[in-house]
Amino acid sequence: MARPAPQLQPRLRFPHAGPDAFGPGKAELLRHIAATGSIRTAAAELGMSYNRAWQLVTAMNALFRQPLVAAARGGGTGGGAALTPLGEEVLARYTRMADACRAATRPDWAALLRLLK
């Protein structure tokens, strides 16, 4: 059976390389929160605990001048979560940067692929 072709996976992170850095995992969590309207559902879809998702949301909200995620507790109103306007902007800009990184590295990646066994 042939091995699957290697895939290039650039990983943009900022502002530093520590555990609170914003990167692809947090961007994916934001995407899922935006799509589901729920931190709990987003966590389940990503295979992470609700507690871990909340930790990541708290870290993201602390990293920026304003929160990226607004959450309402459950109860009579049903609760939920949504990206704030800043959260939408950060996710859009991060996604564009990641796409641009992949596009910029595509020619060199193709050359490297030809050198692999």
C-alpha positions, 0 to 999 in steps of 0.5 A, a space after each residue: 500500500 502506498 503512503 499518502 503524500 506528505 502535506 505541508 502544514 504551516 502553523 502561524 502563532 502569535 504573539 509568542 510561542 507559549 501556551 497562550 499564543 494564538 494559533 491554528 487550534 484557537 482559530 479552529 475553536 473560534 470557527 466552531 463557536 461561530 458555526 455552532 453558537 456554543 462553546 460546549 458544542 464546539 468543544 465536542 466537535 473538536 474532541 476536547 473537554 468543555 473545561 479546556 475550551 473555556 480555558 482557551 476562550 479565556 486565554 484568547 479573551 485575555 490576549 486581545 484588547 477586547 474579548 473575542 468570544 461573548 458567552 451567555 450562561 444557560 438557563 431560561 434564555 438557553 445560553 450560547 456563545 458568539 464571536 464579537 466583532 473583534 473575534 470575527 475580525 481576528 479570525 478573518 485576518 488569521 485565516 487570510 494570513 494562513 492562506 497567504 502563507 500556504 500560497 507563498 510556500 507552495 512553489 518551494 513545497 512542490 520542489 521539496 516534494 520532488 526531493 522526498 523518497 
